[in-house]
């Protein structure tokens, strides 16, 4: 095998030398002749089959790879994740704690179209989670979201910029409750505060899209309309104050806003089988308090144990002064099942 590798080395060296210009000195010409002779001598002592294998392998290495063909037409992908958490404490456990069972289901479905300089990206996010605490009659939601994003893009020149038009819809699947304690009986009381399409947010606006890849892009829409829809049963309450329920006035079921928005997305591979995904959405209402920018930031870290088992960490922070005066924080850590289709 030492002769084998020596032959390869001499082959590459001879190839490089033989390609030099004719004005090489006689000294270099003599070296080239001697190297060729040495190569011939070594190859004579190896089998033809081995020489052919080596030559084919080297040709593969030096042959430039064909550029990956760009996909034209529709392309879709989906991820389904089921996370499960459980904690149990027996009667004699002195460290404190409440037994509970929690589960979270997430579906991300993308269906995108591309042809020439036109792109049409669509994404559906469905997320729902419940936790059951021992001793309570009601389950509590840990997450509840349904979101649809669609965006048209028309490339500008040869760079990363595109003209864009986006539509975003957000709401929830199930009823949301505020939990309180009855001061007399100490029983848990729940009061309905939200349900499907109350609230519901719809945003639409033209803008500019900077898209380096599917894993890194920013959409800037300085002219964005936003509609907020709610159920009148929440704004018809006797002691309701204008704007207390997602900014909607008393007795009304909708609110119109005009402003600007920014949506950014990035996804990186931190290490083998570990990915980090970030989503940031900003919105400023030009009509009322433009400095109070609505913020929706989500961080997802996924650890792929194998094809079907995954670990997940989710952190989400929302600021919307129409809903509440502070940040809404959500954090989920779990191990579960993941399926791609």
N, C-alpha and C positions, 0 to 999 in steps of 0.2 A: 504493500500500500504506500510505502514511502516513495517508491518510483512513480506511483500513480499521482500523488500530489505534486511531486517534482515536475512531472510532465505537464500538469495543468498550469503550474507556475510559469514554466518555460513557454507554454503555448500562448498565454496572455502576454508575456513579455515580448515574445517574437512578433506577435500581432501588433503590439504598440510600436515596436521599433520599425517594422516593415512599412508602417504608414507614414514614416517621416519623409521629409522632402529629399529630393535627389542631391541637394547641396551638402549632404552630410559628409563629414570627413572620411578618409579611407580607414581611419582607426575604428570608427563606428561601424563601417561596412564589414570590417573583418570580424568584429564582435557579433554582428548579426549572422554572418555565415557560420561562425562557430556554434552559436546558439541553435541554429537550425539543424546543424549536424548532431548536436547533443539531443535535441528533441527527437529526431528521426531514430537515433540509436535507442532511446528509452522506449519509444512507441513500438519498435520492432520486438521488444521483449515482453510486451503485454498483448493480451488477446484482443481481437478485433471487436468482440462484443463489449468489452470493457471500454475500449476507446470510443465506441459509438455512444454508450451511456453517458460518459463524461462529456462528450461534445454536445449532446442534446441538453444536458443539465446546464451547461454554461451558456448555451444559446438562449435558454429560458431566462437566465439571470440577466443577460445583457439586452434582451429584447424588451423595448418599452411596452408597458401595459396599456391596453386600450382604455381610453377614458370611459367612465361609467355613463351609460346612456340615460338621458333624462326621461323620467316617466311622463307620458302624455295620457291625459284622460282622467278617469276617476280612480281614486285610491282611498281605501278605508282601513281602519284598525280600531280595535276595542280592547279595553282592559276591564276585567271584572274582579273586584277584591272583596273578600269577606274577612273582617277582623273580629276576633273574639277575645274577651277579657273576663276573668272570673276570680273572685276573692271569697274565701270562706273562713269564718272564725267560730270556734265552738264556745260553749257557755263559759268555760273556765279560762278563756283567753283574757289576760290582764292588760295587754298592750293597747287595747282600744281598737275600734274598727267595726265596720258594718258589712256583713256578707252581701255580695252583689254579683250580678251577671250582666254583662254588657256586650252588645254586638253592633257592628257597623258595616253597611253594604255600600259599595261605591262602584259606579259604572261610568267610564269615560269612553265615549264613542266619537270618532272623527271620520268624516267623509269629505275629501278634498278633491278639487278638480284643477287641472293645469293644462293649458294649451298655449304654446308660444309665449307671449308676454302677459297672458291673463291667468290669474289665479282666483280660486273661489274656495275659501277655507270655512268649514263648518265643524262645530264641536258641541256635543251634548254632555253635560255633567249632571249625574244624579247621585245624591248622597243622603243616606238615611241611617240613623243610629238610635238605639234605645238602651237604657240601663234599668235594671230591676233591683231595688233595694229591699232587703229583708225588713219586714214590719210595715211596709207602706202598701197601700191599696192601688196606687197608680204608678205606672211606668213613667220614666222621664226621658225626654229626648236628649241625645247627645249631639245630634246633627240632623239637619233637614234642609236640603237644598235641591232645586232643579234649575238648571241654567242652560240657555242655548245661545251660542255665538255664531254669527255668520259674517263673513267679510270678503268683499270683492277687492281685488288688487290689479292695477294695470301698471306694468313696469315702465319706469322713466329712463330711457337710455340704457347704458350697459352697467350701471352701478347697482346699489342695493335699495334705492328709493322707488316707491310706487305711489300712484294715486290710489286712494282707498275709499270704501264706503262700508260702514259696519252697522250691525243691528245686534243688540244684546237684550235678552229677556231673563229675568230672575224672579223666582217665587219659591214656594215650599209645597210639600206634599200634604202634610198633616197639620192638625190643630196644635197651637202652642199655648202653654198655660203659665200663669204666675202662681207659685205655690206659697201659701202662708199657713200659719198655725192658729187654730182657734184658741183664744186665751182661756176659755173655760174648760173645754174638753181635751185640749192639746192634740186634737185630730188635724190631719193635713187637709187643707182646703185648696182646691185649684180653681182658678178663674181664667176662662178663655181670653186670650189676647190676640191671637192670629189664627189664620187658617189658609187653605189654598186660595191663591189670588188675592190675599189680603194680608200683607201687601204684595204687590207685583210691580216690578220696575221694567220699563222698556226704554232703551236708549237707541238713538239713531243719529248718524252724522257722517259727513264726508271729511276726509283728511289726508294725511300723508303717512305711509307705512315704510319704515326702514326694516328690511328683512334680510338678514345675512344668511339664515337657514331656518328650517322648521323649528329648531331648538333655540333660536335667538332672534327676537323681533320686537319692535316698538311701534305702536300706532298712535299718532297724534291727531286729534280731531278738535280743532279750536272752535268749531261750530257744531254743538251737539244739543239735540232736544231730548228731554227726559220726561216721561210720564210716570206718575205713581198712582196706582189703583188700590182702593181699599173697600171694605164692606161698610155700608152706612150704619150698620148696627153698632160699630165701634165709635163713630163720630156723632151719633144721635143721643149718647148718654147725657143725662141732665147736667152733670158737673163737668162735662168735657170742655176743655179750653182749646181755642184755635191753635193748630200746629202741634198739639201734644201727640197726635197719632201720625207719625211719619210725615209731619208737615202739612197734613190735609186739614182744611178748615172744618168747623162744626157743621154737621148736616150734609157735607159733601162726600163724594166717593172718588175723587181724583184730584191730582195736582199737576200743573204743568211747570216745567223748569227749562230754562235756556242757558247753556253754559259751554264749557270746554272739558274735554276728557283726554286722558292718557292711559294706554294699556300696554304693559310690558310683560314679556315672557322669556324665561331662560331655563335651560336644562343642561346640566353638566354631569359627567361621570367622575365622581370623587375617587373611586377605587374600583377594583373588579367587583361587579355585582352591586355597587352602591351608587345610586344616582340622586342628585339634588335638583329639585324643580322649584321655581319661584314664579309667582304671579302677582302683579301689582296693578291695581286700578285706581285712578284718581279722577275726581270730578269736582268742578267748581261751578256753582250756580251764579251766573252774572247778574241775575235779577235781584237776588237777596243774599246778602252776606257772602260775597265772592271769596273772601279770605278764609272762610270755613270750608276747607277742602275735604270732601268725603274720601276716605281711604279704605281700601280693601286689599290686604296683603296676605298671601298664603305661602307657606313654606312646606314642601313635601320632601322627606328623605326616605328612600326605599332601599331595603336590603333584600336582594333576591337570594334566598337560601338554595333553592333549586327551581325547577320548572314550575312548580305549583305552590310552593311555600314562600311567603314573603313576610318581612318585618317592616313596619311603617311608623314614621313619626310625622305628625301633622301639627303645624302651628298656624293659627289664623288670627289676625287682628283687624277689626273693623271700627272705623270712626265715622259716625253719621249723626250730626247733632239734631237731625229731625227725629231720630229714633231714641237716642239717649245722650246724656251730656258727656259721657266718657267713652273709653275704648271698650269694645266687646272682644274678649279673648277666648279662644278655643284651643285646646291642646289634646291630641289623641296619640297614644302609643299602643301598639298592638302587634300581635303575630297572627297571621291568618293565611287564607288561600287566595291565590291569584290565577286567573285564567285569561289567556289572550286568544282572540278570534278575529 
